[in-house]
Amino acid sequence: MRRLTGLIAVLGLLLCNSLCQAQDDPKARIAAPGDYRYTIRHGELDRMYRVHVPKTFDAAKPQTLVVALHGGGGSMDYQADDANYGLITLSERTGAVLVFPNGYSRLRRGTLATWNAGSCCGQARDREVDDVGFIRQVVANLQQQMAVGPGRVFATGMSNGAMMAYRLACEAGDVFSAIAAVAGTDNTRRCTPARPVSVLHLHARNDPMVPFDGGFSSNTRLRGATGEFASVPDTVARWVRFDACGAASQTVLEMPGARCEVHASCSGAAQVKLCVTETGGHSWPGGQKSRGEPPSQAVSANALMWQFFNRP
């Protein structure tokens, strides 16, 4: 009996090591580099997020915030794992503060989470979870915890996270100046941007999960959770219209395996930019995480994103 009790205690300790991570105070001033984890109450749900503050952080200077949204079925920890997307490396190289919110999950650890991005995805969509309000609160907390530069709040995301970034552009344009969407189209049900928001869209032409030309995922088991996706061309055309851009686009990059074009003559100095890779499937260009096939290395999503967020 004592051996069984001891085994249960050990299992409990291991479980707590993975679940019971120290939580920081979301009202406390951030004064030093490091990784911070928070849980807040929003919409009658306990919501989690983590923040990476780079080594070059100077609390006396205004910061750039990049909100990085994980894909459907992922988590904030997965998105923050440098082996997947290299975003921590980007933070240390550029000095940007990275924010990793966690989508809605029924699990205590926050895994298998989704975002309510409109017609997608999963339980977050079905329960009509207020993810826009949650992310607004996350940004507001950080603006109280550190100095944030005017117009220096951006969002990026992978797949369902990219779709959520589009919803933020639609409903929180007063907060976000630009978004970078990777492998996820605009599937919002309603969109009335408060102001022009710059959009960078990256997509592989052979993406089977979120098809370039729209429609359903190749994974038939996910179709109920994801619905039918808008196409990349329709998404870009939509934001060209929202941002009142000129119809003509200009090719700004053409190389083996990748091409980028931009609509630059938009209202409020906004831009709408599309970068397409020929290969890579459903992945993060320049990343290391393979989903069926390796990510395209023709371009780097992180480099393109940072350049886009910092254009004159």
Summary of the structure (lengths in Angstrom):
residues: 312
radius of gyration: 19.5
end to end distance: 69.4
largest distance: 76.1
contacts: 1089
relative contact order: 0.11
helix: 31%
strand: 25%
